[in-house]
């Protein structure tokens, strides 16, 4: 089971966000409260007015080496568990995700 799912022209990624985490970092895979896998992301930003969502998009884009505009929070806007859409070649993105989380 993976925290990501390829689709046509993009990959969907499940992340668990820790806002006000003191720093911006991707901390690897973990199971969320339901036992489903999610990428753990820590951001320094507070969850106010979408600031932490913007930070998550930026951190994940930098971690994957894609443009920030290619990463968008599409689900869980006010929750810790979020769904991201990462635009690009799904095969290449899945390979990057597998390599970075190995």
C-alpha positions in Angstrom: 0.0 0.0 0.0 1.3 3.5 -0.9 0.5 7.1 0.1 0.2 8.0 -3.6 -1.9 7.0 -6.6 -0.9 7.7 -10.2 -3.6 9.1 -12.6 -3.5 10.6 -16.1 -1.2 13.6 -16.0 -0.7 13.7 -12.2 -0.2 11.8 -9.0 -2.4 12.1 -5.9 -0.5 12.1 -2.6 -1.8 11.7 0.9 0.1 13.8 3.5 -0.2 14.2 7.3 0.7 17.7 8.2 2.2 19.0 11.5 1.7 22.8 11.5 3.8 25.0 13.8 6.4 22.3 13.6 9.3 24.6 14.0 10.8 23.9 10.6 9.8 22.8 7.1 10.6 19.2 6.3 9.4 15.9 4.8 9.8 13.2 7.5 8.9 10.1 5.5 6.0 7.7 5.4 3.8 6.8 8.3 0.3 5.5 9.0 -2.4 8.0 9.6 -5.1 7.4 12.3 -7.0 4.9 10.1 -3.8 3.0 9.4 -3.6 4.3 5.8 -0.1 5.4 4.7 0.6 9.1 4.4 3.7 11.2 3.9 4.6 13.1 7.1 5.2 16.8 6.4 6.2 19.3 9.1 5.8 23.1 8.4 6.7 26.1 10.5 3.6 28.0 9.4 0.5 28.2 11.6 -2.8 26.9 10.2 -4.2 30.3 9.7 -5.8 31.6 6.4 -4.3 28.7 4.3 -0.7 29.6 5.3 0.2 26.1 6.3 -1.4 24.7 3.1 0.8 27.0 1.0 3.8 25.9 3.0 2.9 22.2 2.4 2.7 22.8 -1.3 6.1 24.6 -1.3 7.9 22.0 0.9 6.6 19.0 -1.1 7.4 20.7 -4.5 11.0 21.4 -3.3 11.3 17.8 -1.9 10.2 16.3 -5.2 12.1 18.8 -7.4 9.0 20.1 -9.2 7.6 23.6 -9.7 5.5 24.8 -6.7 2.6 25.6 -9.1 2.5 21.8 -9.9 1.5 20.9 -6.3 -2.0 21.8 -5.0 -3.9 20.8 -1.9 -7.1 19.4 -3.2 -8.6 17.8 -0.1 -8.5 18.3 3.7 -8.0 22.0 3.5 -8.6 22.4 7.3 -7.5 18.9 8.4 -4.2 17.3 9.3 -4.6 14.6 6.6 -4.5 16.3 3.2 -4.7 15.2 -0.4 -2.3 16.8 -2.8 -2.4 16.7 -6.6 1.0 16.8 -8.2 0.9 17.5 -11.9 3.5 15.9 -14.2 4.4 12.6 -15.7 2.9 10.0 -13.2 5.6 7.4 -14.0 8.4 9.7 -13.2 6.7 11.1 -10.1 6.0 7.6 -8.7 9.7 6.7 -9.3 10.8 9.8 -7.4 8.4 9.1 -4.6 9.6 5.5 -4.3 13.3 6.6 -4.3 12.8 9.4 -1.8 10.8 7.2 0.7 12.9 4.1 0.4 
